[in-house]
Amino acid sequence: MADAPGAAAAITGPEQFARRLDEHDYLADDGAATACFLAVRMGRPLFLEGDAGVGKTELAKALAAVLDAPLIRLQCYEGIDAAQALYDWDYPRQLLHLRAAQAAGAGADADQLESGLYDRRFLLARPLLRALEAGAAGPGVLLVDEIDRADDEFEAFLLEFLSDFTISIPELGTVRTANPPVVVLTSNRTREVHDALKRRCLYHWMPNPGFEREAAIIRRRLPEAADRLVHQVAAAGQRLRDPDSEGFDLVKPPGVAETIDWTAALVALGARELDPDTAARSLGALIKHREDSEAVRLKLAALLDGHEPEPAG
């Protein structure tokens, strides 16, 4: 079992971890709090999978706040390669250095000139290298966001990096760290990530929240919103994610991030409760596909007339 980072060493269990996340405005359910606690305590990467907008990235940010650690984010995208994740050389500055050295008459010593070109000051650290260098002051939190957007080759490279947390730079040597980062990987499941990478991690599926928790999340982020409005927005979000409710079958159902945005838009418009006109004017904050927007507008009355879920109890 790995030693927990200093700020988390006093956290003795998932319940206490959930309270610490709460202090940083993240309302974690039992599963998410337990996954975070175990990832930190065991020194294992945490693989968070779930629909877009469910709160995976925000959980990583809150985790960094709990640990009082810097957050280093690697945003994945189609075509990303190892160089874009590790490091690069600042070629314009190297060229200026070369010209300055030649102008000063230092061009005769080729070996010395080449050595000067590959000095540490010309190295551009990308997220993975920054995560190792941050370890000098204690472990950071490395967020590998949307790993499902990268390709198989990048997955294999990342798996190798996670196995030993070292980076080899031919011109400078091997970079190691005494304090490996806490690693969080997220996936929107646009494709299946290979089992080899998942096996290296602790896995947690992040479901969309139920009505009560969604309302609590919106209220936490927007305390100025009227309770009636918060309940109506949360109820609408629940219905739009249910393909059997009111006949909605959306291309991209809204996540919690979108219901928060919608509430913020409604508050900006001065709304204290939902009405068809204000809902229609602000729908762009909630729905992000044209087909979905048309479908919701056709059934807007049904969406707003639906009953709010009964509180559990």
N, C-alpha and C positions, 0 to 999 in steps of 0.2 A: 504494500500500500504506500502510495506517494505521500510526502508531506504536503499539507495544504498551504497555499500562499498565506503570508502573514496576516493579512486583513481578514481571512476566512478561517484562520486556525481556531478561533473561539466559537465558530458556528458548529454546534454539535449535532444537528439533525436537519431534516427537510423542513420541519415546521419553523425552525428559527431562520432557515434560509428564505422561506416564503415571507417571513416578517421583514427581513432585510430588503428583499426585492420590493416589498410594499412601501418601505421607506423611500425608495427611489421611484415611486409611482408606477410600478409594474405589478399588476394583480395576477400572480401565478397560481395555477391550480396545483393540486397535490402532485400530479405527474411531472409537471415542469419543474417544480421546486425540488423534487426528489432527484430528477435527472441532473440538474445543476449541482446539487450537493455531491452526488456520487462522482460526477465528472471532475470536480475540484479535488475531492478527497482521494480519488483513485488515480488522478493524473492521466485521465483518458480523454481523448477528443469527444465532443458531444455532437451528434448528428441530429439536427432538427429538421423534420420533414412535415409539410403541411401545405394547405392552400395559400396562395399569395394573399398578403394582407392580414394573416392570422396573428402576427406578432413575433415571428422568429427573430428577425433582426433586432427588434426592440428588446427582446429578452437578452440577446448578447450584449447590448448596450447597458442594460440594467445590471447584468452580471459583472461587467467591468466596473460599474459604479460601486457595487457591493464589495468587490475586491480592492477598490481604490487603485485600480491598475489602468494603464493606458489601453485604449482600444485601437488596434491596428486592423484595418479593413482591406481585404482583397476581394474586389468585386469581379466575379467571373463573367465571361461573355464568350460568345462563339468565336473561336480562333485564338483565344488566349494561349500563350506558350510560357515555358519556364523562364525565359529572359524577362518577360513582363511581370513576373511574380517575384523574381529573385533580385536582380540588379542590372544596371547598365552603366556604360561609361559615358561621361559628359564630353562627347566628341567636339563640340564647339570650343569648350574651355581647353581641351587638350591641344586643339589646333592653335589657339592663341598662345598657349604655353610654348609650343614648338616654334612658332614664328618669333616669339620674344627671345627664346634661347638662341635661335639662329642669328637674330639681329645683334645679340650680345657676344657673338663669336663662339658660342658653345657647341656649334654644330659638328665640330670635328670628332668629339667623343660620342660615337653612336650609341654605345652601351649605356653610358650615363644618361644620354638624352632619352633613350627608350625607357630606362628605369624611372626617370622623372615623369614620363607620360602616364605610367600606371601607378601613380601615387594614390593613396586613399582619398585625398581631397578631390579627386576627379571621379570618384565612384558615386553613382546615384543609387541609393538603397531603395529597393522596392519592398512591398509589404512583408514578404517572408524574411528578408534580411533585417528589416527594421524590427520585426518581432524577436529575432535572436539578439540584436543589439540592445533592445529594451531590457533584456534579462539582466544586464549589469546592475540595474537598480531594483530588481525583483521581477517576477513573471508578469508579462502583459497578457492581454486577451487578444488572440488572433481570430478574427471573423472571416471565414471563407464563405462569402455570400453567393448563393445561387450556383452551387457547384454543378447542378444539372445542366447548366448552360455551356459548360466546358466539354471538351471531347475526351475520349478514352485515354489518349496519350497524356493529357494533362492530369487526369485522375491517377495514372500510374506514377507520374512524377511526384504528385502530392503525397501519395502513399509512401514513397521512398523518403521524402522529407520528414513525414511524421514518424518514421521508424527510428530516426536518430537525431533529428534536429541539428543537422550540420549543413553547411554550404561550402562547397569547394570553389574558390576563385583562383584560377591558374596563376594569375599575376601576383596574388597576395597571400595565398595559402588557404587553409581551412578555417572557417568561422564556426565556433562552437558557443554554447551558452551554458552557464551554471544553473540558470533558471528558465527551463523551457516554458513557452507560453501556454496558457489555458486556451484550447482550440475549440471553436464552435463552427461547424459547417451547417449551412442551410440548403434546403432543396425544395422547390415548388413542385417537384415530381413531373416536370415536363418530359422527362425520360427517366428510365431506371438507372440509378447509380450502381456501379459494379459492387458485388458482394464483398470483394476483397477490401475495399475502402470502408464499407459499413462494418465489417468484422473488426476493424481496427478501432472502432468508435463505440460509445454508448449511444443507443438509438432511442429517439423519442418522437412519436407522432403527435403533432399539435393539432387538435381538432378545433373547429370553430366553437366559440363559447355558446353556452345556452343563454336564454333571455336574461336571466337575473345577472349573470356575470358580464354579459355584453353591456347591459345598462350601467353596471357599476364601473366598467372600464370607461365608457363615454363620460359618465359623471366625474370620474377622477381627472380625465383630461380636460373637461370643459365644465368646471364647477359653476360657471355663470349661466349654464343652460337650465331652463325650467324643467322640473321633474316630469311634467306631463309630456314635454317635447322629447326628453330622453327616452321615456318609456315607449312612445310612439315610434321613434326611429329604431330602437332596438327590436321592437316587434316587427317592423317592416323588414329589417335585415334578416330576421329569422325566417320570415315567410319567403323572401326572395331566394334564400338558399335551399328551400325545400321544394324540389321539383313537383311534388304532389299538391302543393298549396296554391290555391287560386289559379292553377293552370300555368304557373310560371315555369319556364324551362330555359334559363338564360345561358348564353355562350360563356359569360364570365360573371357568376354571381358576386356581389360585393362582399369584401371581407370587412373585418372590424376597422381596418384603416380607412375604408371608404365610409362606413357609418359615422366614424369620428369626423371625417371631412364634411359629410353632409350636415351633421349637427352644427359644426362651426359655420357653415354657409347659412344655415337657417338662423342661427344666432345673429350673424352679421346683418341679415335682412330684418331683424327685429321680431322674429317669430317666437311665440311662447308655446304654440302647439301647431301641429301639422294641419294644413288645409290644402285643397287641391291646387289652388293657384300658386301658392308659395312652393309647394312640393314640385310642381312642374317647372317653375323657373330655376330651381336649384338642383334639378336632377343630374346635371352634369358633374356635380361633386360626388355622386353616388354611383352612377352607371357610366361605363367607359367604352361601350361598344354601341354602334349605331343601331344594330338589330335589337339589342337589349333595350335601348332607350325607347324605340318605337313600341316594343312589346309592353314595357312598363307603362308608358303613357296611355296605351289603349285600355289598360286595366288599373289605372291609377286609383279610381274610386274604390275598386275592390281591395286594393292594397291598403288604403287608408281606413276603410270601413271595417277591416278585420279586427277581431277582438285581441286585446293584449293577453299574452299567456298569464295564467294564474300564478301568483307567487308560490314557490315550493313551501311546503310546511304541513 
